[in-house]
Amino acid sequence: MRHTEFWARMDDALGSSYSRTWADTFVIGELDGQTASGALAAGVPAKQVWEAVWRSLELPAVKK
């Protein structure tokens, strides 16, 4: 997954005006206590970050 796809999914899940703020401030234990933005900056693959975000937000498995 590319970062552009990650951010598109974030925008879809949280809205474009909130997704970056959430990614910069919400700490995810599964990412060793990093934020999504911090994990991406540290080199964690975008797919792994997205999966952690998906679980944290308890998003549905399939979009209807």
Rosetta blueprint (number, residue, H / E / L):
1 M L
2 R L
3 H H
4 T H
5 E H
6 F H
7 W H
8 A H
9 R H
10 M H
11 D H
12 D H
13 A H
14 L H
15 G L
16 S L
17 S L
18 Y L
19 S H
20 R H
21 T H
22 W H
23 A H
24 D H
25 T H
26 F L
27 V E
28 I E
29 G H
30 E H
31 L H
32 D L
33 G L
34 Q E
35 T E
36 A H
37 S H
38 G H
39 A H
40 L H
41 A H
42 A L
43 G L
44 V L
45 P L
46 A H
47 K H
48 Q H
49 V H
50 W H
51 E H
52 A H
53 V H
54 W H
55 R H
56 S H
57 L H
58 E L
59 L L
60 P L
61 A L
62 V L
63 K L
64 K L
